[in-house]
Amino acid sequence: MNPMVIMSMVRLRFTRLLRDRSGLVWLIVMPMVFSFLMGNLLGDWSDQTTNLPRLVVYARDAGPSAEALLTALDGNDKFRLVRADSIVDQESARLAVEDGRITAALFIPARFSAAAAAGRSSELKLYYDSDRLSSQTVRTLLEKSALKVNAMASARSLVATGAAAAAVPVDSALAFDESRFDRLWNEPRVTLEAVTLGRVAEGGLNLTSSSQHVGPAYILFFVLMFMMVSAKDIVQEREQRTLARLMVSRASSLDLVLGFFAGGMAIGLVQSTILLVLNSLAFGLDYGDSPVGLILVIVLFAAISSAASILLGSLARSGAQADGLGTALTMVLAALGGLWWPLEIVPEFMQVIGRVLPTGQAITIFHDMIGRGHVLADILPLLGGLALWFVVLMILAIAGLRRLIAV
């Protein structure tokens, strides 16, 4: 390996880039323009409550105690309360939670309010997934609400002259019975049985602003686009016999591959870094709590884009063909991979296809870090997928360029 040859090729790549002002426009300016226009077009997503996880309540009782129980659960920003108009069996509700279709299921038995008023015990049933933030919020609020219902029922009992649960005038109240209060407190009339289910990943887009999608999406799109259309440079090097002259100067085929690859990857990293900073400053993007994860996804995607450009350049027969194929492949990978629209809103089979592609894996990592708070351990499988794409493309690129040199 000849480091001098590799560094010379990298310098040459940057020199050509800096001389081409139109290239600099597409490298930096156009991604920000697209991010600004599309971000304003798609607007704010924070008010899309239909995307919130659902807490489904199956209530056989509509009395005052049931209403008091559910009051604390209305209007929460972690989930939305859905009152089912029909009762399903508990096993079906449990499966719905496990499959991720709903965040939690609450069963309120018949005559719940009457039992609370009369001093009889009744049991609520809650199915939830403890690994989901929305489910944890449901259980916390529900426990507080059940405690309040219990306290209200106990207070009525302590001041009532009989078994009646209606409000009692102060002059008809009995003396406070501390022992009776302790018994009612320790033996509550309303109990909550919560069933913890297995981990289910949070569904939905989990983004509050369109900029959180279009910013990273157009970074990935323009990095890939710039690398793919630069594949014609390899064709030009071959047509101008530059590759042959480099081989005569004792540069090996590995030197040429590494030179082309390092030049493309360096440009991709510089472009990505500038765009990440500009998106953060212009749109206030917070990329999450994993700087290592952010660095890895950018490095791997730049490496994939550079390797793909070498492979395309070694296969294309002309500069025009490389240009056309590079543009077409970028468009297809962007559309299927969720760069033009989030994968979370397309049908399930399209999500499966998208998450196989490097574009889909990269944008999903951004969504996970920005919208779901995932850290490095959570995104490792997707990073592994990007690494696999890089290895495969790099092997094919080396083989293709060596074949080109040998011709």
N, C-alpha and C positions, 0 to 999 in steps of 0.2 A: 504494500500500500504506500502511495506517494502523497503525503500530506500537502506538499506544495502544489501539486496538480489539483487536488480537491479544493484547496483554499482559493486558487486562481479561478476555478470555475464558479465558486460562490461569489467572488468579487465581480466577475464578469456578469453574473446574473443580476446583481444589485446595480451595477453600472448601467446596464440596459434599462432596468426598471426606472431609475432616476431620470434618465434621458427622455423617457416616454411619459409626457405629462398626461395624456389621455389614460394611460395605464394607472397612474396615481389617482386619477379621479375615480376610476372603478374600484381601486383598491381601498380607498378610505371614504371619499365623499358620497358615492352612490349608496353604500350600505347604510349610512346615517340618514340619507334622504328617504330611502325606503322605510327604514325603521320609524322615522317621524310620521310619514304619510300613513302608513298602515296602522301605527299605534293610535293616531287620531281617528282613523276611519273605524277601527274596531272598538275604541273607547274603553271605558272603565268596566271591569267585570265584577267588581265587588258587590254589586247589587243583584247579581244573578243567583237569587236564593233557590232557584230550581235545581242548582247544582249541589246544594248542601246535602249531606247525608240525612237520611230520614229516620226519625223515631216514630214508629207506627204504634198507636195505642188501640188496643182491642178492648173496648169498654162495654160491659153489660149493665153499667149503672151510669146515670146522668145526673145524680143528685148533687147537693151542695158540697159534700166532702170530696166527691170525685172531681168536681170543678176546682175546688181549692187545691187539690193535689196537683192538677195539671197547669194551674196558673203560672207557677214558677218555671215551667218548661216552654212557655210560649215566647216567640221572638228571640231565641238565642242565636248567636252568629256561628255556632259550631254545628248546629243541626236544625232541622225544621220539624215541627210537630205535625204529624198526619193522623187524624182520627179516622180509623177504618170504618166504612159503613157496613161491614159484615165481619163476623167472627170466624177465624180460622182455628184449627187445632194447634196446640202448642208445638207439636213436632214440626209442622209446616213453617211456623214462625221461626223456630230454632234454625231450620235449614236455610231460611231466607237471610238470617244474620250471618251464618257461616259462609254462604255464597257471596256475601258482600252486597246483596241487593238492598238491604236496609242496615242502618247502624245499630239499632236496638229494637226490641219488641216488648211492650208492656201490656200485661193482662190485668184488667180491673174486674173483679167478680161482681155478679149480680147482687143487688141490695147492699152494696158497699157502704153507701151513705147511711142507710137505716141501721146497719150493724154498728157503725161508729157512734151514732146517736144513742143507741140502746145499750152501749157498753159491751157489745159482743166483739170477739176477735174476728179479723178477716186478713187474708193474705194476698199480697200483690205478687205477681210473677214477672221478673225482668230477665230477658236474654240479651246479653251484650258481649262485645269483644273488648277485653281489657287493654289490648294493644292499640286501639283506635282512640284518638283524642276525643272525638265526638261522643263515643260510647262512655268514656270515663266521665265526661261532663254530664251526660244523662244520668248516670248513677249518682254522682255527687248531688246534683240538684234534686233528684227524686228522693234521696235519703233526707235532705233538708226539708223538703216539702212534706214527706210522711211524718217527720218529727213535729212539724207545725200542726198537722191535722191531729196527731195524737195529743199534743198539748192543748189544743182547743177543745177536743172532746173531754179530756180530763178536767179542764177548768170548768166546763159546764156541769160535769158530774159533781164537782166539789161544792158548787153553790146551789145546786138544784135541791128542792124540797122533796122530790120524789125521783122517779125514773125518767121524767121528762128531760129532753135535751134542748128545749128552747131556752132563749135568753131569760134570765131570772132577775127581777128587780133587786136592787141592793138591799132593801129592807126585808126581803124574803130569804136572803142568803143565810146559810148555816155557818157556824164557826169553822175556820180552816182546820181540816183533819190531816195532820202531817203524815201519819202512818198510812192513811188511805192514799194520799198523794204518792208516797214512795212505792206503794203496791202498783198503782196505775202507771207510774213511770217505768218500773222494772218489768211490768207485764203489759206492754203496749197493746192497744186494740188493733192497730194496723202494723203489720210486719211486711218486710220486703225480702223476698227470696230472689237473689241475683245469681244467675247461672253464667259463669265465665266460659266463653267459647274460644276456639283457636284463633290464632292471628289471621286477620284478613287485611290485605293492603287497602289503604284508603283509595276509594274510587274518585272519579271526577277530576276536573282540571286543577283545582286547588290554587289557581292564580287569581289575584285580585285586579290585575291590570293587563291590558293587551300588550303593553310594552315588555312585560315579563316573558312573553312568548316571542314577539317579533324581533326584539333586540338580539337575543341569542340565535334565533332562527336565521336572521340575515347575516350574522357573523359567519355561521357555518356555511350558508349558501354562497356567499361571495368568496370565502376562502376556497371552497371546492371549485367554484366557477373559474376563479383566477388561475388555479393550478391546472384545471382541465384544458382551458383554452391555450395555456402556455405549452401544451404538448407539441404544438406545431414547431416550437423551437428545436426540438430534437430532430424533427424531420428536416428542418432547414440546415442543421448541423451536418446531417448525413448528405444532403444534396450539395452543400458547399465543401464537402470533403474535410470538414474540420475534425471529425472523429478519426479519420485516417491519419491526419497529421499528428493528432494527439497520441495515437498508438505508436507512431514512429518515434515520438519523443519519450518512449519507454513508459507511457501510462498504460496500466493494465485495464482490462474490462471492469474490474472491481473499482478502480479509481474513477472511471467514468460514471459508473452507477452511483457511487457515493457522492461524486461531485454534483451530478444532476439532482440527486435526492437531497443533499444538504442544502443546496441553493434554494430549492423549492420549499423545503421545510422551514428554513430561516425566514423566508418571505412570509410564509403562512403564520409563523409565530409572531413576527413583528406586526403584521396586519391584525391578527387576533387580539394582541395586547392593546394596540391603539384603540380598536373598536370596543373592547371591554371597558376601557377607561372612559371613552367618550359616552358610551351608553350609561355608565354609572353617573357621570356628571350631568348629562343632558336629561335623562329620564329617571334618575334616582334609583337605578336598579341595585338591589342587594342580592348577591349571588349565593347567599347561604352561609353556612357555618363550616364549610370544608374547603379551605384554600388549596389543600393538596388535591382534593377531588377536582377542583376547577382547573388547576394546572395540568393534571393528568389528562382530562378530557380534551383540553386544547392541544396539548402535545400530541396525543394519539390521533386526533382528527387531522392535524396538520401533516403528520407522518403518512396517514392513509391517503390524503389528497395528493401529496408529493409522489408517493409510490404509484398511485393510479395514473398520474400524468405521464410518468416514465413508461408505464405499460402501454398506454394509449399511443404515445409518441413512437414507440418501437413497432407498433402494429399498423399504424396509419401509413398509407402509401403516398399521401401528399399533405401539404400544409392545410389546404382547404378541407380535406377529409378529416384531419385531426381537429380542426376548428369546429366543424359541424358536429362531429361525433361528441366532442367534449361538451358543447352546449347542450346537445340532446340528452346525454347521460346525466348532466347536472340537473336538468329540468325534471327528468324522470325520478331521480333519487330524491330531489327536493319534494316533489309532489307525493310520492309514496311514503317518504320518510317523515312527513309531518312538519316540513319547514314552512310550507305555505299556509297550512291550517293545522291545528293541534290534532295529534293522533287520537286523543281522548274523545273527540266528537265524531269520529268515523266508525262504521260498523266493525264488529269484533274481528271478522276475518281480515279486514284491512289493517287493523291494529297489529295483528299477528305478522302480516307481511312487513309492515313498516318497522317493527322492532327487530326484524332480522337484519335490516339494512344499517349501514354505519350512520347514515343521517338520522334514522329513527332512534338508534341507541344514543347518539350524542344529544339530541334535543330532549329525549326522555330524562337523561341525566340532569340537564339544566332544569327541567320541570321538577324533578325530585328534589334538587337542592334548593331551588327558589320557592316552590309552592308547598312542598311537603316536609321541608326541614331535614332531608336525609343527609347523613354524613358519609364518610369514606366507606365504612363497613357496609352500608346499605347499597351503595352504587358499584361495589366491586364486581358483581356479575356482569353489569353492562360495560364496565371498563375492560373486563376480560374479553367480552365480545368484540370491542374495538381493537384490542391487541391481536386477537385472532385474525380479524380483517387485515390488519397491517402486515402480519407475517405472511399471509397468503398472497396479498398483492405484491409485497416486496420480493418474494420468491419468483413470482411470475414476471415481475419487472426485470429482475436480474437475468432471467432466462431469455426474455425477449430482447433486451439490449445486447446481450452476448451474441444472440443469433444475428442481430442487425449488424454488429461489428464484423462478424465472421463472413458476411456476404460480400 
